[in-house]
Amino acid sequence: MEKTLTQGRAMPHTIHLAITEHGAWRVLAVAAMTLLRTVFAPVEADPTERLSEHLRRDIGLPPRGSPLPEAPMLPVRW
């Protein structure tokens, strides 16, 4: 369901409004923390590692520990 404005205009969200409301140092600190949080985010484990060999085969995954399949070389056509 959408909310419709009956009066006035919606205020756009800009960096200038954020700086005016919260201050330049706070906006800069939050921006820096957001950038660092994405750079140093923990690496999530592969969810397919918890699957049994039977389920891996059912969804088309190779067995654990097998080498990755190589793509066949297509003949060069001149």
Z-matrix of the N, CA and C atoms (Angstrom, degrees):
N
C 1 1.438
C 2 1.518 1 108.05
N 3 1.300 2 117.40 1 136.31
C 4 1.450 3 121.91 2 -178.86
C 5 1.519 4 110.70 3 -103.56
N 6 1.305 5 114.68 4 142.08
C 7 1.448 6 119.60 5 176.56
C 8 1.525 7 107.98 6 -93.01
N 9 1.300 8 116.69 7 128.70
C 10 1.453 9 121.53 8 -178.10
C 11 1.521 10 109.40 9 -107.56
N 12 1.332 11 115.60 10 133.58
C 13 1.456 12 119.99 11 177.04
C 14 1.529 13 109.33 12 -77.90
N 15 1.312 14 116.49 13 131.40
C 16 1.460 15 119.62 14 178.78
C 17 1.522 16 111.28 15 -97.52
N 18 1.329 17 116.70 16 -25.51
C 19 1.452 18 120.13 17 -179.39
C 20 1.524 19 108.98 18 -135.54
N 21 1.309 20 116.02 19 153.58
C 22 1.457 21 121.12 20 173.27
C 23 1.509 22 112.95 21 69.60
N 24 1.334 23 114.08 22 -175.39
C 25 1.457 24 120.85 23 179.92
C 26 1.522 25 109.10 24 -118.98
N 27 1.302 26 116.01 25 151.81
C 28 1.458 27 120.61 26 176.67
C 29 1.523 28 108.41 27 -75.52
N 30 1.335 29 116.25 28 137.24
C 31 1.461 30 120.81 29 178.91
C 32 1.529 31 108.91 30 -81.19
N 33 1.314 32 117.76 31 129.09
C 34 1.463 33 118.97 32 177.48
C 35 1.529 34 110.22 33 -72.82
N 36 1.320 35 116.85 34 147.46
C 37 1.462 36 121.87 35 178.70
C 38 1.518 37 107.32 36 -90.21
N 39 1.316 38 117.40 37 112.31
C 40 1.451 39 121.38 38 179.12
C 41 1.519 40 109.18 39 -126.44
N 42 1.308 41 115.38 40 165.91
C 43 1.449 42 120.49 41 178.49
C 44 1.523 43 110.34 42 -65.98
N 45 1.324 44 116.38 43 -31.92
C 46 1.462 45 120.02 44 179.67
C 47 1.531 46 111.48 45 -64.47
N 48 1.324 47 117.10 46 -39.75
C 49 1.464 48 120.08 47 177.93
C 50 1.527 49 110.98 48 -67.32
N 51 1.344 50 116.28 49 -38.83
C 52 1.467 51 119.18 50 179.20
C 53 1.526 52 110.92 51 -65.37
N 54 1.340 53 116.84 52 -41.09
C 55 1.462 54 119.97 53 178.85
C 56 1.522 55 110.54 54 -66.78
N 57 1.316 56 117.33 55 -40.37
C 58 1.457 57 120.75 56 179.23
C 59 1.524 58 111.05 57 -63.22
N 60 1.320 59 116.90 58 -40.76
C 61 1.462 60 121.00 59 -176.02
C 62 1.524 61 112.87 60 -78.64
N 63 1.338 62 117.84 61 -40.02
C 64 1.462 63 120.57 62 -171.55
C 65 1.517 64 114.44 63 -112.44
N 66 1.307 65 118.50 64 -17.15
C 67 1.457 66 121.06 65 -178.49
C 68 1.515 67 111.33 66 100.01
N 69 1.329 68 114.73 67 149.89
C 70 1.462 69 120.38 68 -174.52
C 71 1.526 70 112.01 69 -66.30
N 72 1.343 71 117.73 70 -42.52
C 73 1.456 72 119.86 71 -177.44
C 74 1.525 73 112.15 72 -65.07
N 75 1.310 74 117.69 73 -39.61
C 76 1.463 75 120.20 74 -179.81
C 77 1.529 76 110.74 75 -67.99
N 78 1.330 77 117.26 76 -41.22
C 79 1.467 78 120.82 77 178.56
C 80 1.527 79 109.63 78 -64.41
N 81 1.346 80 117.11 79 -42.84
C 82 1.462 81 121.11 80 178.70
C 83 1.529 82 110.78 81 -63.37
N 84 1.324 83 117.34 82 -42.19
C 85 1.467 84 120.84 83 -179.63
C 86 1.529 85 111.13 84 -64.17
N 87 1.309 86 116.94 85 -43.09
C 88 1.471 87 120.09 86 179.84
C 89 1.528 88 110.49 87 -66.73
N 90 1.314 89 117.47 88 -39.54
C 91 1.464 90 120.58 89 178.60
C 92 1.525 91 110.47 90 -64.54
N 93 1.339 92 117.26 91 -42.72
C 94 1.462 93 120.58 92 179.45
C 95 1.530 94 110.96 93 -65.52
N 96 1.316 95 117.27 94 -42.53
C 97 1.462 96 120.21 95 179.32
C 98 1.531 97 111.27 96 -64.60
N 99 1.313 98 116.70 97 -36.93
C 100 1.464 99 120.17 98 178.54
C 101 1.520 100 110.34 99 -65.81
N 102 1.321 101 117.43 100 -41.85
C 103 1.459 102 120.27 101 177.99
C 104 1.522 103 111.35 102 -64.75
N 105 1.329 104 117.61 103 -44.12
C 106 1.452 105 120.32 104 -179.62
C 107 1.525 106 111.93 105 -67.95
N 108 1.307 107 117.10 106 -34.31
C 109 1.462 108 120.61 107 179.91
C 110 1.526 109 110.49 108 -64.44
N 111 1.340 110 117.85 109 -37.17
C 112 1.459 111 119.74 110 -179.91
C 113 1.516 112 111.11 111 -75.26
N 114 1.336 113 118.28 112 -31.19
C 115 1.455 114 120.98 113 179.70
C 116 1.521 115 110.83 114 -71.86
N 117 1.321 116 117.48 115 -41.94
C 118 1.450 117 121.88 116 -175.74
C 119 1.529 118 112.77 117 -102.06
N 120 1.312 119 117.47 118 28.01
C 121 1.463 120 120.83 119 179.63
C 122 1.532 121 109.13 120 -68.32
N 123 1.324 122 117.74 121 142.39
C 124 1.465 123 119.50 122 179.80
C 125 1.530 124 110.73 123 -67.48
N 126 1.313 125 114.81 124 144.28
C 127 1.465 126 120.62 125 -179.87
C 128 1.524 127 107.84 126 -80.27
N 129 1.302 128 115.76 127 126.98
C 130 1.460 129 120.19 128 -179.82
C 131 1.525 130 109.94 129 -82.06
N 132 1.319 131 115.90 130 144.03
C 133 1.457 132 121.16 131 178.74
C 134 1.529 133 110.05 132 -69.44
N 135 1.325 134 115.13 133 152.84
C 136 1.456 135 120.95 134 178.50
C 137 1.534 136 108.93 135 -68.64
N 138 1.348 137 118.36 136 121.56
C 139 1.469 138 119.23 137 -177.04
C 140 1.523 139 113.19 138 -68.10
N 141 1.335 140 118.39 139 -18.22
C 142 1.465 141 119.22 140 -179.94
C 143 1.520 142 112.13 141 -78.27
N 144 1.327 143 118.54 142 -10.64
C 145 1.460 144 120.57 143 179.32
C 146 1.524 145 111.79 144 -68.80
N 147 1.317 146 118.05 145 -23.50
C 148 1.464 147 120.63 146 -179.23
C 149 1.527 148 112.93 147 -83.31
N 150 1.329 149 117.16 148 -8.96
C 151 1.457 150 120.15 149 -177.04
C 152 1.521 151 111.19 150 -77.53
N 153 1.315 152 115.76 151 146.94
C 154 1.467 153 119.89 152 175.68
C 155 1.529 154 108.84 153 -74.32
N 156 1.341 155 115.15 154 165.32
C 157 1.468 156 119.53 155 -179.59
C 158 1.531 157 110.91 156 -61.25
N 159 1.326 158 116.31 157 -35.08
C 160 1.463 159 120.63 158 179.98
C 161 1.532 160 110.92 159 -62.61
N 162 1.333 161 116.40 160 -47.90
C 163 1.468 162 119.68 161 179.63
C 164 1.524 163 111.64 162 -67.46
N 165 1.341 164 117.52 163 -36.74
C 166 1.465 165 120.20 164 177.29
C 167 1.525 166 109.99 165 -60.31
N 168 1.338 167 117.41 166 -43.12
C 169 1.458 168 121.02 167 179.70
C 170 1.527 169 110.63 168 -66.10
N 171 1.346 170 117.45 169 -37.74
C 172 1.460 171 120.73 170 -178.64
C 173 1.526 172 112.67 171 -63.92
N 174 1.330 173 117.38 172 -33.75
C 175 1.463 174 118.74 173 -178.31
C 176 1.526 175 112.33 174 -97.91
N 177 1.338 176 116.98 175 6.22
C 178 1.453 177 119.96 176 172.84
C 179 1.508 178 115.81 177 91.61
N 180 1.336 179 117.93 178 15.41
C 181 1.461 180 120.40 179 177.58
C 182 1.524 181 109.66 180 -89.91
N 183 1.338 182 116.99 181 149.79
C 184 1.466 183 118.52 182 176.82
C 185 1.526 184 110.03 183 -73.10
N 186 1.330 185 117.81 184 160.03
C 187 1.467 186 120.09 185 177.34
C 188 1.526 187 110.71 186 -61.95
N 189 1.329 188 115.73 187 154.27
C 190 1.457 189 120.63 188 178.99
C 191 1.522 190 110.03 189 -61.58
N 192 1.324 191 116.75 190 136.37
C 193 1.456 192 120.78 191 176.50
C 194 1.506 193 114.39 192 86.93
N 195 1.323 194 118.69 193 -8.29
C 196 1.464 195 119.11 194 179.16
C 197 1.528 196 108.99 195 -80.75
N 198 1.326 197 117.46 196 149.79
C 199 1.464 198 118.66 197 179.25
C 200 1.525 199 110.39 198 -67.34
N 201 1.310 200 114.99 199 153.14
C 202 1.459 201 119.01 200 178.53
C 203 1.519 202 110.26 201 -66.27
N 204 1.319 203 117.92 202 139.84
C 205 1.460 204 119.52 203 179.46
C 206 1.531 205 109.67 204 -67.94
N 207 1.317 206 115.23 205 140.57
C 208 1.454 207 119.90 206 178.83
C 209 1.515 208 109.14 207 -92.54
N 210 1.309 209 114.96 208 146.53
C 211 1.461 210 120.21 209 178.15
C 212 1.542 211 107.92 210 -74.35
N 213 1.307 212 117.27 211 137.00
C 214 1.479 213 118.80 212 179.74
C 215 1.527 214 110.01 213 -67.63
N 216 1.305 215 115.06 214 143.79
C 217 1.466 216 119.98 215 177.93
C 218 1.520 217 108.34 216 -79.20
N 219 1.304 218 116.41 217 126.69
C 220 1.450 219 120.47 218 176.72
C 221 1.517 220 109.27 219 -82.98
N 222 1.314 221 117.56 220 141.69
C 223 1.460 222 118.34 221 178.82
C 224 1.526 223 110.78 222 -66.20
N 225 1.312 224 115.46 223 145.85
C 226 1.458 225 120.05 224 179.22
C 227 1.517 226 108.11 225 -76.71
N 228 1.293 227 116.44 226 126.84
C 229 1.464 228 121.00 227 179.24
C 230 1.508 229 108.74 228 -111.58
N 231 1.304 230 116.81 229 120.50
C 232 1.465 231 121.36 230 -178.84
C 233 1.456 232 110.07 231 -88.97
